[in-house]
Amino acid sequence: MRFFLFNPPQSGAKRFLSALRALSLLLPLALPVGVYPFDLDQLLREKDGLDFFKKEYAVERCDLTAQAILLRAEGALSRGDVAEAISLGEAAARFSPETPLPHFFLAQHYFLKIDLLTAAQHYFSGLLHAFNDFWFLFSGIGIFLAVSLAAFLLSLLIFALCSLFYIGQLWVHEWTERLGVSAAWIWGLYGIVVLLPLILGLPLLWFVSFCFFLSFGFYHRAEKGLVVLFLIIIGSACWILPLLPAFFIAKTDPLLNEMAHTVRGISPFAPQPQDSSDWRSKVLLASHATRNKAYHDAETLYREALLDQARSPLILNNLGNVYFYLSDYEQAIAHYQQALQNDPESVLVRYNMSQAYRGMLLFEEGEKSYAEALSMNRGETERYTKRAIRYPALSVVEARFTHSDLWRVALTHKDAGIGEAVWRGWAGGVPLAQSPWIALAFAVLLPLSSTRLKPFHTGRPCAVCRQAICGRCEQILFNYTVCPACAERFSGTTHRHLAELEWAGKQVPGRVIPFFLIPGCAQIVLNRTVLGFSLLCWSALLGLLCWSDALFSSVQWRLHFSTPLLVICLFLVYAISTSKLIRRAMASTTASSV
């Protein structure tokens, strides 16, 4: 009886077809780097074409190929062939199991087929892989920072304008009493003072800051806390603003995209970096040449890259791999040793060195290097060993760019300086580096001015009618600070009739009603600042997310938000912000009728 360890016996015709398929797949290896024709349709037609290709080229993950397969699945759907679409989706998931896109695609279609368990499995698999995906995190953080910062600044601007609305009455009343002139003249003076930054041609930053400066003495503790938060945001601008453009502009950089594809797996497509003089481009091209067994081309490219990065463990390791494939084991070990000098903790280099020693038949040295790799990280070393068994044509492991390399390139992108231009337009030409000093100056000046000008900040609203009163005309009625008119109105009230006074204090003034249109503003005017500002921020955030597709065109499809759901959430925020105020208005109407 004959036993076949790996493959069952095949007929002569099947062996001939297998050999022919292998020849058709291996023929491109003789072509120069960059000329390799990747015929995905042919591989899909072959029964095991994708699996054979994946094993031959050690493809562990390739998002580009998975997306190309899904495009064909979309074509099948357009023809009404759902079974073919799901089959192609499964093929994409098998070829690149760590790519999130096929899992989301399959989750959607299994959900429509009422196979909820399979849909849930694919959805959570896609979600798990998405959070390990550089572009997903990059887009997610960019959206979060941009929308959060825009919502906060928009809310703060509205808060400043609301402050001017109700603090303006206190300011005008205070100076009308002190100067003994008509309130109309003081209102005119107040308008000029408020608009002074805009009259002087200063932009938004100085206008909002001046609004806070004018009102700071009238704020209570919670409102002052919000102003301090505004100062912290201003101080952080020199770190936040330069990053924001990078999150959206860097995605258009061809080199960064090629690096990201390499981090996520080896792509069978030839890289197309625009700047061939960059050492990273040379590394990408050399990696592709190595995969196509164009070792002399890869050697030349790696040596050119070493001229810029002479101490790079990545380049030295990969160049050692090239010599390994050329059977020049002494040169391979020499380059591995140089890589270890620059990165003594590299498990990968020690593993590759053990393979090179074995190639030289120096098994004792090979076992020593392998034992060192095991002692440093057993799990990683065993993973390399299993990989060599799975992909015997590529027995040594190539060092790739890491996620930290991607972040470094993305956040230092040449177009990230747009943040400086945005700031200068907002701050009247002041350099972005001055933002912490601006915040610090306001943090010192605002409390100092509040302390020094305390005698001019005695105004407060009447507890009953909400009209402005100052320290000269305020009166105390049952621990309530009221204006003279309300004190006279309730002068005959006893402790047993305090309910009438409390109902009067809960009345919603008519001038507050227009603020019902903006969630949170009415609460701010009624001195419920924390709740009002929270509702204002939530409404701004939800509103911006409703327009996220139009505002942030570079967002990936997985970050597109459901507009109907956002509208429902926005409606809930609006209902929460108005419900209690409406109840107070109805209660005050009932009390007045009684």
MOFEN-V738127 format. One record per residue. N is the residue number from 0. RES is the residue in one letter. OMEGA is omega in radians with two decimals (999 if undefined). NEAR is the number of other C-alpha atoms within 8 Angstrom. Layout:
[[N/RES/OMEGA/NEAR] [N/RES/OMEGA/NEAR]]
This chain:
[[0/M/-3.11/2] [1/R/3.11/3] [2/F/3.11/4] [3/F/-3.01/7] [4/L/-3.02/4] [5/F/-3.01/4] [6/N/3.05/5] [7/P/3.14/5] [8/P/-3.12/5] [9/Q/3.06/6] [10/S/-3.13/6] [11/G/-3.14/6] [12/A/-3.13/6] [13/K/3.12/8] [14/R/3.14/9] [15/F/3.14/8] [16/L/3.11/8] [17/S/3.12/8] [18/A/3.14/8] [19/L/3.11/8] [20/R/3.11/8] [21/A/3.13/8] [22/L/-3.12/8] [23/S/-3.14/8] [24/L/-3.10/8] [25/L/3.13/8] [26/L/-3.14/8] [27/P/-3.11/10] [28/L/3.14/10] [29/A/-3.11/9] [30/L/3.10/8] [31/P/3.13/8] [32/V/-3.14/11] [33/G/-3.12/7] [34/V/-3.02/7] [35/Y/-3.14/11] [36/P/-3.14/5] [37/F/-3.08/6] [38/D/-3.09/6] [39/L/-3.13/6] [40/D/3.12/6] [41/Q/3.13/8] [42/L/3.13/11] [43/L/3.12/9] [44/R/3.11/7] [45/E/-3.08/8] [46/K/-3.13/5] [47/D/-3.05/7] [48/G/-3.12/11] [49/L/-3.13/10] [50/D/3.12/8] [51/F/-3.14/8] [52/F/-3.13/11] [53/K/3.13/11] [54/K/-3.09/10] [55/E/-3.07/8] [56/Y/3.11/10] [57/A/3.13/9] [58/V/3.11/11] [59/E/3.10/9] [60/R/3.06/13] [61/C/-3.12/15] [62/D/-3.10/12] [63/L/3.14/8] [64/T/3.11/10] [65/A/3.12/15] [66/Q/3.11/11] [67/A/3.09/8] [68/I/3.14/12] [69/L/3.05/12] [70/L/3.08/8] [71/R/3.07/10] [72/A/3.08/13] [73/E/3.08/9] [74/G/3.09/9] [75/A/3.11/12] [76/L/3.14/11] [77/S/3.08/7] [78/R/-3.14/6] [79/G/-3.13/6] [80/D/-3.08/9] [81/V/-3.13/8] [82/A/3.11/6] [83/E/3.13/10] [84/A/3.14/14] [85/I/3.10/11] [86/S/3.10/8] [87/L/3.07/12] [88/G/3.08/15] [89/E/3.11/10] [90/A/3.10/9] [91/A/3.13/15] [92/A/3.10/13] [93/R/-3.10/7] [94/F/-3.12/13] [95/S/-3.00/12] [96/P/-3.13/9] [97/E/3.07/7] [98/T/-3.07/15] [99/P/-2.96/13] [100/L/-3.14/9] [101/P/-3.13/15] [102/H/3.09/14] [103/F/3.11/11] [104/F/-3.13/9] [105/L/3.12/14] [106/A/-3.13/14] [107/Q/-3.05/9] [108/H/3.05/10] [109/Y/3.06/12] [110/F/3.12/10] [111/L/3.10/7] [112/K/3.13/6] [113/I/2.99/6] [114/D/-2.95/9] [115/L/-3.11/8] [116/L/3.11/6] [117/T/3.11/9] [118/A/-3.14/14] [119/A/3.13/9] [120/Q/-3.14/9] [121/H/-3.11/12] [122/Y/-3.11/12] [123/F/3.04/8] [124/S/3.10/10] [125/G/-3.14/14] [126/L/3.13/9] [127/L/3.14/9] [128/H/-3.13/11] [129/A/-3.12/11] [130/F/3.00/9] [131/N/-3.07/7] [132/D/-3.06/9] [133/F/-3.07/9] [134/W/3.10/7] [135/F/3.12/10] [136/L/-3.13/11] [137/F/3.12/9] [138/S/-3.12/13] [139/G/3.13/9] [140/I/3.11/9] [141/G/3.10/11] [142/I/-3.10/10] [143/F/-3.13/8] [144/L/-3.07/9] [145/A/-3.10/9] [146/V/-3.13/11] [147/S/-3.14/9] [148/L/3.13/8] [149/A/-3.14/8] [150/A/-3.13/13] [151/F/-3.12/10] [152/L/3.08/8] [153/L/3.12/9] [154/S/-3.13/12] [155/L/3.08/9] [156/L/3.11/9] [157/I/3.10/9] [158/F/3.11/11] [159/A/3.13/11] [160/L/3.05/9] [161/C/3.11/11] [162/S/3.12/12] [163/L/-3.10/10] [164/F/-3.05/8] [165/Y/3.07/9] [166/I/3.09/10] [167/G/3.11/10] [168/Q/3.11/10] [169/L/-3.12/14] [170/W/-3.11/11] [171/V/-3.14/12] [172/H/-3.13/13] [173/E/-3.06/14] [174/W/3.03/10] [175/T/3.12/12] [176/E/-3.08/8] [177/R/-3.06/6] [178/L/3.12/6] [179/G/3.13/7] [180/V/-3.13/8] [181/S/3.14/7] [182/A/-3.13/9] [183/A/3.12/6] [184/W/-3.12/8] [185/I/3.06/12] [186/W/3.09/9] [187/G/3.10/8] [188/L/3.14/8] [189/Y/3.10/11] [190/G/3.12/8] [191/I/-3.12/8] [192/V/-3.13/7] [193/V/-3.07/10] [194/L/-3.08/9] [195/L/3.12/8] [196/P/3.14/12] [197/L/3.09/9] [198/I/-3.14/7] [199/L/3.11/6] [200/G/3.10/6] [201/L/-3.01/12] [202/P/-2.93/12] [203/L/-3.09/8] [204/L/-3.08/9] [205/W/3.09/10] [206/F/3.14/12] [207/V/3.14/10] [208/S/-3.13/8] [209/F/3.06/10] [210/C/3.12/13] [211/F/3.13/10] [212/F/-3.12/8] [213/L/-2.99/8] [214/S/-2.93/11] [215/F/-3.11/11] [216/G/-3.12/11] [217/F/-3.09/10] [218/Y/2.95/9] [219/H/-2.93/6] [220/R/-3.11/6] [221/A/-3.13/9] [222/E/3.09/10] [223/K/3.08/10] [224/G/3.11/8] [225/L/3.12/8] [226/V/3.09/9] [227/V/3.08/9] [228/L/3.08/8] [229/F/3.13/9] [230/L/3.11/12] [231/I/3.11/9] [232/I/3.12/8] [233/I/3.13/11] [234/G/3.14/13] [235/S/-3.04/10] [236/A/-3.08/11] [237/C/3.06/12] [238/W/-3.03/7] [239/I/-3.02/8] [240/L/3.11/11] [241/P/-3.11/13] [242/L/-3.01/11] [243/L/3.11/13] [244/P/-3.12/14] [245/A/-3.10/14] [246/F/-3.10/14] [247/F/-3.10/12] [248/I/-3.06/10] [249/A/-3.11/13] [250/K/3.12/10] [251/T/-3.12/7] [252/D/-3.11/8] [253/P/-3.11/10] [254/L/-3.14/12] [255/L/3.11/12] [256/N/3.10/10] [257/E/3.10/12] [258/M/3.13/12] [259/A/3.12/11] [260/H/3.13/13] [261/T/3.11/12] [262/V/-3.08/11] [263/R/3.11/10] [264/G/-3.12/11] [265/I/-3.14/12] [266/S/3.05/13] [267/P/3.10/7] [268/F/3.11/6] [269/A/3.12/11] [270/P/-3.12/9] [271/Q/3.12/7] [272/P/-3.09/9] [273/Q/-3.10/6] [274/D/-3.09/7] [275/S/3.13/8] [276/S/3.13/6] [277/D/-3.10/7] [278/W/3.11/12] [279/R/3.09/9] [280/S/3.12/12] [281/K/3.12/14] [282/V/3.13/12] [283/L/3.14/12] [284/L/3.13/12] [285/A/3.10/13] [286/S/3.13/9] [287/H/3.11/12] [288/A/3.13/14] [289/T/-3.13/11] [290/R/3.13/8] [291/N/3.07/10] [292/K/3.01/8] [293/A/-2.93/13] [294/Y/-3.13/11] [295/H/3.04/6] [296/D/3.14/10] [297/A/3.12/15] [298/E/-3.14/11] [299/T/-3.11/8] [300/L/3.13/12] [301/Y/3.13/14] [302/R/3.05/9] [303/E/3.12/10] [304/A/3.13/14] [305/L/3.10/13] [306/L/3.10/7] [307/D/-3.07/7] [308/Q/-3.01/8] [309/A/-3.07/7] [310/R/-3.08/8] [311/S/3.09/10] [312/P/-3.14/11] [313/L/-3.10/10] [314/I/-3.11/12] [315/L/3.11/14] [316/N/-3.09/14] [317/N/3.06/11] [318/L/3.03/14] [319/G/3.09/14] [320/N/3.13/13] [321/V/3.12/13] [322/Y/3.07/12] [323/F/-3.14/11] [324/Y/3.07/8] [325/L/-3.13/7] [326/S/3.03/7] [327/D/-2.96/9] [328/Y/3.13/12] [329/E/3.09/6] [330/Q/3.13/9] [331/A/-3.13/16] [332/I/3.12/12] [333/A/3.14/9] [334/H/3.05/12] [335/Y/3.13/15] [336/Q/3.06/8] [337/Q/3.11/10] [338/A/3.13/16] [339/L/3.08/13] [340/Q/-3.14/7] [341/N/3.11/9] [342/D/-3.05/8] [343/P/-3.08/7] [344/E/-3.06/6] [345/S/3.06/8] [346/V/-3.10/11] [347/L/-3.10/11] [348/V/3.12/11] [349/R/3.09/14] [350/Y/3.13/14] [351/N/3.13/12] [352/M/3.11/13] [353/S/3.11/14] [354/Q/3.13/11] [355/A/3.10/13] [356/Y/3.12/14] [357/R/3.06/11] [358/G/3.09/9] [359/M/-3.10/7] [360/L/3.04/6] [361/L/-2.98/9] [362/F/-3.14/8] [363/E/3.10/6] [364/E/3.12/10] [365/G/3.12/14] [366/E/3.12/9] [367/K/3.13/9] [368/S/3.14/12] [369/Y/3.11/11] [370/A/3.10/8] [371/E/3.10/9] [372/A/3.11/14] [373/L/-3.12/11] [374/S/-3.14/7] [375/M/-3.14/8] [376/N/-3.08/9] [377/R/-3.10/9] [378/G/-3.13/7] [379/E/-3.14/8] [380/T/3.11/13] [381/E/3.09/9] [382/R/3.09/8] [383/Y/-3.13/11] [384/T/3.11/8] [385/K/3.12/8] [386/R/3.14/9] [387/A/3.10/11] [388/I/-3.11/8] [389/R/-3.10/7] [390/Y/-3.04/12] [391/P/-3.14/7] [392/A/-3.13/6] [393/L/-2.99/9] [394/S/3.05/10] [395/V/-2.96/9] [396/V/3.13/9] [397/E/3.04/7] [398/A/-3.12/9] [399/R/2.99/7] [400/F/-3.12/10] [401/T/3.09/7] [402/H/3.10/8] [403/S/3.06/6] [404/D/3.14/8] [405/L/-3.14/12] [406/W/-3.13/8] [407/R/3.14/8] [408/V/-3.07/9] [409/A/-3.04/11] [410/L/3.04/11] [411/T/-3.11/8] [412/H/-3.05/9] [413/K/-3.13/5] [414/D/3.14/9] [415/A/3.12/14] [416/G/3.08/9] [417/I/3.10/9] [418/G/3.09/12] [419/E/3.14/11] [420/A/3.10/8] [421/V/-3.12/8] [422/W/-3.12/13] [423/R/3.09/12] [424/G/-3.11/9] [425/W/-3.03/10] [426/A/3.04/12] [427/G/3.07/8] [428/G/3.11/8] [429/V/-3.13/8] [430/P/-3.11/9] [431/L/-3.14/10] [432/A/-3.13/6] [433/Q/-3.06/9] [434/S/3.09/13] [435/P/-3.13/12] [436/W/3.07/8] [437/I/3.13/10] [438/A/-3.14/12] [439/L/3.13/10] [440/A/3.12/8] [441/F/3.14/9] [442/A/3.09/10] [443/V/-3.03/8] [444/L/-3.08/8] [445/L/3.10/10] [446/P/-3.14/9] [447/L/3.13/8] [448/S/3.12/9] [449/S/3.13/10] [450/T/-3.07/8] [451/R/-3.09/7] [452/L/-3.11/9] [453/K/3.11/9] [454/P/-3.13/6] [455/F/-3.12/7] [456/H/-3.10/10] [457/T/-3.07/10] [458/G/3.07/14] [459/R/3.12/9] [460/P/3.06/11] [461/C/-3.10/12] [462/A/-3.08/9] [463/V/-3.04/12] [464/C/3.10/11] [465/R/3.06/8] [466/Q/-3.11/8] [467/A/3.02/12] [468/I/3.13/15] [469/C/-3.10/12] [470/G/-3.10/7] [471/R/-3.02/4] [472/C/-3.11/8] [473/E/3.10/11] [474/Q/-3.11/9] [475/I/3.12/9] [476/L/-3.11/8] [477/F/3.12/5] [478/N/3.03/5] [479/Y/3.03/7] [480/T/-3.03/10] [481/V/3.08/15] [482/C/3.14/13] [483/P/-3.12/9] [484/A/3.13/6] [485/C/3.08/10] [486/A/3.11/12] [487/E/-3.12/7] [488/R/-3.10/7] [489/F/-3.08/8] [490/S/-3.13/6] [491/G/-3.09/5] [492/T/3.08/8] [493/T/3.14/6] [494/H/-3.14/6] [495/R/-3.13/6] [496/H/-3.12/8] [497/L/-3.13/9] [498/A/3.12/7] [499/E/3.12/8] [500/L/3.14/10] [501/E/3.08/9] [502/W/3.12/11] [503/A/3.13/11] [504/G/-3.14/9] [505/K/3.12/9] [506/Q/3.11/13] [507/V/-3.14/10] [508/P/-3.11/8] [509/G/-3.09/5] [510/R/3.13/5] [511/V/-3.04/10] [512/I/3.12/9] [513/P/-3.13/6] [514/F/3.07/9] [515/F/-3.09/11] [516/L/3.14/5] [517/I/-3.12/9] [518/P/3.07/15] [519/G/-3.06/14] [520/C/-3.14/15] [521/A/3.10/14] [522/Q/3.12/12] [523/I/-3.14/15] [524/V/3.14/12] [525/L/3.03/7] [526/N/2.99/6] [527/R/-2.88/9] [528/T/-3.05/12] [529/V/3.11/9] [530/L/-3.11/10] [531/G/-3.12/15] [532/F/3.09/13] [533/S/3.11/9] [534/L/3.12/12] [535/L/3.13/13] [536/C/-3.14/11] [537/W/-3.13/10] [538/S/3.10/12] [539/A/3.14/12] [540/L/-3.14/11] [541/L/3.12/12] [542/G/3.12/10] [543/L/3.12/10] [544/L/3.08/10] [545/C/-3.12/12] [546/W/-3.02/8] [547/S/-3.13/11] [548/D/3.14/9] [549/A/-3.08/6] [550/L/-3.05/6] [551/F/-3.03/9] [552/S/-3.10/7] [553/S/-3.12/6] [554/V/3.10/10] [555/Q/-3.05/8] [556/W/-3.10/5] [557/R/3.14/4] [558/L/3.08/8] [559/H/-3.07/9] [560/F/3.13/8] [561/S/-3.10/7] [562/T/3.11/7] [563/P/3.13/6] [564/L/3.12/7] [565/L/3.11/13] [566/V/3.10/10] [567/I/3.11/8] [568/C/3.12/9] [569/L/3.10/11] [570/F/3.11/8] [571/L/3.09/8] [572/V/3.13/12] [573/Y/-3.14/11] [574/A/3.12/8] [575/I/-3.07/8] [576/S/-3.06/13] [577/T/-3.00/10] [578/S/-3.09/8] [579/K/3.13/8] [580/L/3.11/10] [581/I/3.11/8] [582/R/3.11/8] [583/R/3.12/11] [584/A/3.12/10] [585/M/3.12/8] [586/A/-3.14/10] [587/S/3.09/13] [588/T/3.12/9] [589/T/-3.13/8] [590/A/-3.12/10] [591/S/3.13/6] [592/S/3.09/5] [593/V/999/4]]
